[in-house]
Amino acid sequence: MTQNLTEGKVFVDLFGGGMNLIDKVDHPHKIGCDINEYVIALWNELKENGMKRIPNSVTKDTYNSVKESYINKDWLFTAYYTGYVATCCSYGGGWFNGYANYNPKKNEDHIQEAYNGLKKQLLNFKHLETTHFIKMDYREIGDYVDLHNCVIYCDPPYESTKRYKDEFDNAAFWGWVRNTVRTYGTEIYVSEYDAPEDFKCVWQKSVPDGMGTTKNGIKQNRKIEKLFIYGGEEIH
């Protein structure tokens, strides 16, 4: 994805979430986007203040209080703190997906591990100081960057998998990709398990299925993670 990423271009991670890809892109001009305002608030907090105001311990009572506040929209907690609790302190990192309890059998403190992982990610985040984190719907990216002059990576909610915080129209998304490439010639890469027939796979790898069953703590199911472009030559 970075082979044509010259100095004058912008790299855009359009569904950034945990920013687990854009953090590794060695390019000074980057934009990390997400429609979730709380996640973007968290990343802007991390960019400005690092881990200074991020707690390494969150109790279940606090987790439930933050969740209740989010549901009631009473704004008792800051946006960045809500984003941290809702993701890093939840099972599997899913949005308020249940409190990540301590596992005494394996001596696993999931919240401490998430804190340590976030701290390490921040230390290794390439060009964090020049990366912009913006809350937006993916269709708004043209308001922030010249679509003729960028490389866009998309990791949207996968079709037929567990839903995220917001509903997502996969068919409309593929239509947007087609229109953007045709109109602007934008270099767009999409991560998915499958794609419409007019999209070509340019990379693939067997990965564990996050929704698969487990046996003795080991995920049994695997799927082929793929990277697609609109048109072009398919790998074999």
N, C-alpha and C positions, 0 to 999 in steps of 0.2 A: 504493500500500500504506500510505502514511502519512496519508491523508486523515482517518482516524478515530483517529489516534494522539494522544489527548489526554494531558494531564500525568499523570493517574493510571494510565495503561496502561503495559504493558511490551511492548517490541518484542523478539521472539525470532527469531534466525537459527538454525534447528534443525539444519542441516547446514553449519556455518560454514566449515570448512576454512581457506582462506586469508583469510577475513573480508573478502572484496572487495565485499560489499554492506553489511553492518552498519556498516562503517567510515564510510560516507557518510550514514547515517541520523542526522539532527540531532534527537536525543531523549535525555534524560538517563538513562532507565531502559531498559537493553538487556542481553540475554543472548546470548552467542555459544556455541553448543553444537557438539560433535562427538564421535563415538564413539571417535575415535583419541586415546588419552591423551597421546601424544607431541606431537601438534599442539596440544592444549590446554595442555600444559606449556610449549610454546614461546610461546604467546600470554600466559600468565601471567608468564613471564620478561620478555617485551617490555613488558608493562604495568608491572612493578615496576622493571626496570632499563634499559629502553630497549635500545639496541644495544651497550651496554658490553661484554657478554660474547659477542657474535655475531661470528664471524670473517668477514672479507671475502675470505678465500682458504681453500679446502679442496682438498687434493691428492687425486688418484685413490686413492693408497694409504690415506689417511685415510678416504676415502669407503668403500672396501672393508672397512676395519677396523670402521667403525661398522656397516656392513651385517651383517658376520659376527657382531658382538657382539649385534645385534638378533635375528638368527636363532637364536643360541645362548642368548639370554637370560642372559648372564653379567654384565650391568649394569656394563660397563667405562666406559660413557659416560652422562652425565646424560640424563634424559628430554627436556629441552628441546633439548639439542644433537643428540640422535638425530632429533628431529622436524625440526630445521633442515636437517640433512644429507640426510635421507630425502626431503625435499620441495624445498627451495630449491636444492639441489645436484644434483638429478636432472633428466634430460631431460624437458622439458614439465611439470615440477612433479609428475610421477607418483611414487607411493610407491616409493622405491628402483627407479626406472625406468631406471637406467643413469646413469653419471656424465656430467654436462653438460660435455663437453670444450670446450676453447678452440678456436675456429674461425679458423685463421690466414688462410684465404682472405678472410674478411670482417672480420678483426680483431675478432672478437666474443668477449668473455670472459663467458660465460653466468653463471658464479657471481658475478662482480663485479656484473653487471647485476641479478641477483636480490637481492644485498645492497643495492644502491642503491635498487631498487624497494621493498624492505621498509622501508628507512629512510625513504623518502618517504611510504609508506603510513602509517607510525607517526606522522610529523609532522602528517599531515592527518587522522588518525583522530578523528572527532567524539566527544567525551565518553568518551575512552578511560579516564579515571580512574574513571568510574562504571559502566563496562561489565564484566559478570561473564563469565568464560570457564569453562565447566563441561563436564567429560567425562561424556557420558551417551548412552544409547540414546534415540532420539526418543520412544519410548513412555513414558519416565520424566519428561517435561517437567512433567506434572501434579504431581510431587512438589516442584517448585521454584517454580511460579508458578500463580496463579489462572487457570484456563483460561477463565473468564468474562470476564476483564479483560486480555486481551493480543491482540496481532497477531502471527501466526506466519508466517514466510517459510520455505519448504522448497525446497532445491535438492538433491534426493536423487540417488544414482547413477542415471543414466538407463537405462531399460530397453533392452536390445539394444546397449549400448555397452560399452567396456572396463571391466572390474571394478576396484574400488578395493582397498584393503587388506583389507577384510572383505566377505564375501558379503552380498547384500542381496536381500530378498524384496519386489519391487515391488508384487505383488498385496496382500500383507499391509499395506503402507504405505498404499495407497489405501483399504483397509478402515478403517485407523486414522483417516484424515482424515474419512471419512464419519461414523464413530461419534463423533468429537470434536466435529464441527460440530453433529450432531444433539443430542448430550447437553448441550453447554455453549454452543452458539452462537458458538464461537470463530471469529474472522476468520482464515482460513488461505489462503495463496497458495502455489501449487506451480509451480515452474519445470520444464518438460519439453518434449519435442518433441510428444508425444501423450499423451492421457489417456482413461480410460474414458468411455463415452457420457454418464454422468450428471454429468460435470464440464464446465464452460463456460470457454471462452477469453476472457479480459478484456484481453489485451495480446499483441502478437506483433511479431517483427522478424526479418528475414533475417540470419543470421550465418554465418561460415565454419564448416564441419564440421571439428572438431578431429581427427577420424579420417580425413579425406579425403586424397586423393592430392595431390601437389604437382608443379608444373611451373615450373622456374626459380625455385624457392623460394616460389612463390605457390600457395596452396591453391585448388583448382579447385571443390570441392564446397561447397555451401551448404545449410543447413537453416533451417527456420522455428522459432526459439526462441519459446516461448509461456508465458504465465502463466495458470494455471487456478484456478478456485474451484469448490467443490462447489455445484451448483445455480446459481441466478442467471441473469442475462441475458448472452447471448453477444455479442461484438462482431462486426461485419461489415465 
